[in-house]
């Protein structure tokens, strides 16, 4: 191969017959996982239920803004619903939002939203936690999404599989990565431009001693 050809080679992702790791894992050999943890389902909030509507801001919404531009909604959200975009970032709807809407009417924002901030409305189905969620380790050995911020505990790792409370596996353990090379922008809580996870959670992960490497995934398609 000529050296000039190297400029024309796009990065190749590994593929497997039967997915062993979720797409946000950049290098499967970098993953260290524990022996499995149960989730503290009774401590989850309603935005961890099936049926929640994904919300993504498409522009900055300043403090006191009453309109939030968003990616076209895939479902309706009722008046009074509170969308949590991350720690201390909330938006309470002052009017019903409908499927296809690209703007939310909200109470004056207490904290500004950034372009790319994401959140979910409350669902009404069973409890569900997405693969890649940042998870805290509780004193009793169970795990809980870090975004709930119970206090007194720190981010322990990333959930490696989707978790369903109604599924038969809910009483057993879910795999958690305690170190890995990951595509940060593919994680479910990544927000902003470029998309990154909470700096607090990232600091807590690194402080536990795991060899974490955070990359940005892109392709040429």
C-alpha positions in Angstrom: 0.0 0.0 0.0 1.3 3.4 -0.9 1.6 6.0 1.9 -0.7 8.3 -0.2 -3.5 5.8 0.1 -3.6 6.2 3.8 -5.4 9.5 3.4 -8.3 7.8 1.7 -8.9 5.1 4.3 -12.0 5.8 6.5 -12.0 4.5 10.0 -13.4 0.9 10.1 -15.7 -0.2 13.0 -15.5 -3.8 14.1 -18.6 -6.0 13.4 -19.6 -9.3 14.9 -22.1 -12.0 14.4 -24.1 -11.2 17.5 -23.4 -7.8 19.0 -21.2 -8.2 22.1 -20.9 -4.5 23.0 -23.1 -1.5 22.3 -22.1 1.1 19.6 -20.6 3.6 22.1 -17.8 1.2 22.9 -14.8 2.3 20.7 -12.6 -0.7 21.5 -14.1 -3.9 23.0 -10.6 -4.9 24.4 -10.5 -1.7 26.5 -13.6 -2.7 28.5 -13.4 -3.8 32.1 -16.7 -4.9 33.6 -17.8 -5.9 37.0 -19.8 -9.0 37.8 -23.2 -7.4 37.4 -25.3 -5.0 39.5 -29.0 -4.9 40.3 -30.8 -1.5 39.7 -32.6 0.3 42.5 -35.8 0.4 40.5 -37.9 2.0 43.3 -35.7 5.1 43.2 -36.1 5.9 39.5 -38.1 8.9 38.4 -40.9 8.9 35.8 -38.6 10.0 32.9 -37.2 6.5 33.1 -40.5 4.9 32.0 -41.2 3.5 28.5 -43.2 6.0 26.4 -41.2 9.1 27.2 -40.7 11.6 24.3 -37.1 12.5 23.3 -36.5 16.3 23.3 -33.4 17.9 21.8 -32.7 21.7 21.8 -31.7 23.0 18.4 -30.5 26.4 19.6 -29.4 28.2 22.8 -32.3 29.2 25.0 -31.2 31.9 27.5 -32.2 32.4 31.1 -35.9 33.6 31.3 -36.6 32.3 27.7 -40.2 31.1 27.3 -39.7 29.3 24.0 -37.3 26.4 23.4 -36.6 25.4 19.8 -36.3 21.6 19.4 -36.0 18.8 16.9 -39.4 17.8 15.6 -41.1 15.8 18.4 -41.9 12.2 17.8 -44.9 12.3 20.2 -47.0 14.7 22.2 -46.1 16.2 25.6 -48.9 17.6 27.8 -49.0 21.1 29.4 -47.3 21.1 32.8 -44.8 18.4 32.0 -41.3 19.0 33.2 -38.4 18.1 30.8 -35.1 17.5 32.6 -32.2 18.3 30.3 -29.5 17.4 32.9 -28.4 18.5 36.3 -30.3 21.7 37.3 -31.6 22.2 33.7 -35.4 22.0 33.6 -38.2 23.3 31.3 -41.9 23.2 32.4 -44.4 23.3 29.5 -47.0 26.1 29.6 -48.9 24.6 26.7 -49.5 21.2 25.1 -46.9 20.2 22.5 -47.9 17.9 19.7 -46.1 15.4 17.5 -44.0 17.3 14.9 -43.7 20.5 16.9 -40.3 22.2 16.7 -40.8 24.7 19.6 -41.9 24.3 23.2 -43.7 27.0 25.2 -42.2 26.9 28.7 -42.1 28.8 32.0 -39.1 31.3 32.1 -36.0 29.2 32.2 -34.0 29.3 35.4 -30.9 27.9 33.7 -30.0 28.4 30.1 -30.1 25.5 27.6 -27.4 24.9 25.1 -27.8 23.8 21.5 -27.9 20.0 21.5 -29.1 19.6 25.1 -31.3 16.5 25.4 -34.0 15.2 27.7 -37.1 13.0 27.9 -40.7 13.6 29.0 -42.2 11.3 31.5 -43.3 7.9 30.2 -46.2 5.9 31.4 -44.9 2.4 30.8 -42.5 0.1 32.7 -39.2 1.2 34.0 -36.4 1.3 31.5 -32.7 2.4 31.6 -30.8 2.9 28.4 -27.4 1.3 27.7 -24.7 3.9 28.2 -26.4 5.6 31.1 -24.0 6.9 33.8 -24.6 4.9 37.0 -23.9 5.6 40.6 -23.0 2.8 43.0 -25.2 2.8 46.1 -24.1 1.6 49.6 -26.2 -1.5 49.3 -24.3 -2.6 46.1 -27.1 -1.7 43.6 -26.8 1.0 40.9 -28.9 4.0 40.0 -28.7 6.5 37.1 -26.2 9.3 38.2 -28.5 12.0 36.8 -30.9 11.4 39.7 -28.1 12.6 42.0 -29.1 11.0 45.3 -26.0 12.6 47.0 -23.2 10.9 48.9 -22.3 8.6 46.1 -20.3 9.0 42.8 -20.5 7.8 39.3 -19.3 4.2 39.1 -19.5 3.2 35.5 -21.6 3.0 32.3 -24.5 0.5 31.9 -23.6 -1.9 29.1 -27.1 -3.1 28.1 -30.6 -1.7 28.1 -32.4 -2.6 31.4 -36.1 -3.3 31.8 -37.8 -3.7 35.2 -40.5 -5.9 33.7 -38.0 -8.3 32.1 -37.0 -11.6 33.7 -33.4 -10.4 34.0 -34.4 -7.5 36.2 -33.8 -9.6 39.4 -30.3 -10.5 38.3 -27.3 -8.3 37.5 -26.7 -5.9 34.6 -23.2 -5.5 33.2 -21.4 -2.2 34.0 -18.2 -1.0 32.3 -15.8 0.3 35.0 -13.3 1.4 32.3 -13.4 1.7 28.5 -12.6 3.7 25.4 -16.0 5.1 24.5 -17.5 7.4 21.8 -18.8 10.1 24.2 -21.1 11.6 21.6 -23.0 8.3 21.3 -23.8 8.1 25.0 -27.5 8.8 25.9 -26.8 11.6 28.3 -24.3 13.5 26.0 -25.4 17.0 25.2 -24.1 20.2 23.6 -21.8 20.7 20.6 -19.7 18.6 20.6 -21.9 16.2 22.6 -20.3 15.3 25.9 -21.5 13.9 29.2 -21.6 15.6 32.6 -18.1 16.9 33.5 -18.9 16.0 37.1 -19.7 12.4 36.2 -16.6 12.2 34.0 -14.4 13.4 36.8 -15.9 10.9 39.2 -15.3 8.0 36.8 -11.7 9.0 36.4 -11.2 9.5 40.1 -12.1 5.8 40.7 -9.0 4.8 38.8 -10.4 3.3 35.7 -8.6 3.8 32.3 -11.3 5.9 30.6 -10.8 7.4 27.2 -13.5 9.7 25.7 -13.5 10.0 22.0 -15.9 11.6 19.4 -17.3 9.3 16.8 -17.7 10.6 13.2 -17.9 9.0 9.8 -17.8 10.2 6.2 -21.4 9.3 5.2 
